[in-house]
Amino acid sequence: MIQKKILSASVSSATALSAFFILAIVAVVMGNIIIEGSSTITWEFLTGKPTEGMTQGGIFPAIFGTFLLVVIMSIIGVPIGTITAIYLTEYANQRSPFARLIRFAVNTLAGIPAIVFGLFGLGFFIQFVGSSMDKALMPAGQLRWGQPNILWASLTMAILTLPVVIVSVEEALKSVPRELREASLALGATKFETIWKIVLPNSLAGMLTGGILAVSRGAGEVAPILFTGAAYFLPKLPNSLSDQFMELGYHIYIMSTQSPDVEATRGIQYATTLVLLVLTFALNFSAIFLRYRVRKNMAH
Amino acid sequence: MPQNQLKKKFRLGEVIAEKVVTIVAFFSLAMITLIFVFVFRETLPIFYGADAEASSVPAQIEQQETYGGEGVQEVAMQSKTSSHDTEGIASIDNLTGTTWQPVSGKPKFGIVPLVLGSLKVSLIAVLFAVPIAILAALFTSSFAPKWAKELMKPAIEILAGIPSVVIGFFALIVLASLIQNIFGYQYRLNAFVGGVALSFAVIPIIYSITEDAISRVPGSLTEASLALGASKWETAIYVVLPAATPGIFAAVLLGIGRAFGETMIVLMATGNAAMLSASLFEPVRTMSATIGAEMAEVVFGETHYNVLFLIGSILFLFTFVLNAIAELFVRQRMMKKFQGI
């Protein structure tokens, strides 16, 4: 009996300890970055350009670049993801090989390492599409599209975040009650009318969730843009799709590993990290909140 | 559609809408195909340009095969005409070497230290993450009071939401010094630091899938166990865990896949020296970090460029196979296991 009691206590305390360990990791990582980062963040830091060889000044170009990246990414990725989700939930026969194949493709896409997306962006968008565009559009020998830029980085990121959008929108579409669809069809509406006027408006929150989660993921990933468009330092903001751009995550990576005096810019590194964290978590929390509402709707 | 039988009317708009939706849905599939084609395409020059040395070492070709399983490789090797090109060419001999020195007078593209580096760091990460994540998932499902459950959910969401570059940054600045102070070894950044940091990214995956698998264990099983007089922990260890095993196995596989493919954390925290060493506390260079660090500086079309794509292909295939196994395992085994109950 005593032996059993000891075993019982050790099992439950081992599990509790593990759970506590996870909480501790979260608390220490977040706490460290919030405490160290908040002391450097000022209005000038958020709105200024890097100066003095990036050892002083702000990170506005990186914030702007991140913003631009996720906007272009969303413009491409969210419609495609939403329509794919509509196909999978509304049109596809769940048992048909084509639908299964697409589901398999989405799952596979979700499992590919981010760095492989970067290679794809380089091999396909830059070396294949971009170079072909240059041959067709530019005077001989001139490079415009066949090199890293914000368009190719955004497209690469759009493909990477596609599964996020598809899964969220699918969940939202499934949460629309069947009775609504049937009532609409019974009143004489066509299938497309039903989807357009009944299903989609009722799943707006879910679509928004998908978009937000994709943006949050896109803002946080650095590996795919390492060689598809991100730049170390640019004197001016990108003003065309064929320009390179600065990005928050890339900025953190470069500043903490490649800059000549890493110690001197510690404050900037922490502050940039905090900005990125706040950005992704603001997005994540709004997505969690929206998803919570979607699930509540589904329960009713 | 039965309702169309009442009034068979050809509606052009409907047909177009359905066609458009179907075509767009095809996009994901097209992208997977393109990723396959374009990542592998850039590796081909290695094998078409392979030199004569290669044909004399068939054993090593086979070894190479088991890593990638690329049929292309073998075909390329067999149909190859022996062109004598020595400098800067990645022969199979060169590729299976133990030295990675891509930028030098006589470049060496031995990917063995990189593959072993990836395995080493992933193994450390998984060994660290698996017990913690599984025990914590067991805690929330079987032992935790309500407030602790409510606390774990957002904590895991937060951990999963931290961008990997932020974890890498934290490891580089805080974790590396912390662990060095504890163990007092020479190199500040090494495989162990990278592995521990990587486990931060792997824990949420293993935890979530394990928790999901545990929650799918039928309530009748746990109730029967408790009714027979088993205590809470006996039920957890002897009933819940075994019943959830396929899901937990899938969780571990997906965790390994994530660890193997993760780039930014290992790029920032492992020290990035391509050396063969059995020590945990020596710097190491992984496959993903090699691509991340070197691709930006490489010249398009060079052997180095192609070898980096080859490394990417191996990463891709490895994670692809892991994910496929994990998925099969969850679906089929779970089904079989619970169909009888």
Interface residues (C-beta under 8 A of the other chain):
Chain A: K4 L7 S8 V11 S12 A14 T15 A16 L17 S18 A19 F21 I22 L23 I25 V26 V28 V29 M30 N32 I33 I80 I83 T84 I86 Y87 L88 E90 Y91 A92 L101 I102 A105 V106 N107 T108 L109 G111 I112 P113 A114 I115 V116 F117 G118 L119 F120 L122 G123 F124 Q127 F128 I159 L162 P163 I166 L185 A186 T190 K191 F192 S216 A219 G220 E221 V222 A223 L226 F227 G249 Y250 I252 Y253 S256 T257 R266 Q269 T273 L276 L277 T280 F281 N284 I288
Chain B: M1 Q3 R11 G13 E14 A17 E18 V20 V21 T22 V24 A25 F26 F27 S28 L29 M31 I32 L34 I35 F38 V39 R41 E42 P131 I132 A133 I134 L135 A136 L138 F139 T140 S142 F143 A144 A148 L151 M152 A155 I156 E157 I158 L159 G161 I162 P163 S164 V165 V166 I167 G168 F169 F170 L172 I173 V174 F200 I203 Y207 S231 K232 W233 E234 A236 I237 L254 G257 F260 G261 E262 T263 M264 L267 M268 S288 I291 G292 M295 A296 F300 L308 F309 G312 L315 F316 T319 F320 L322 N323 E327
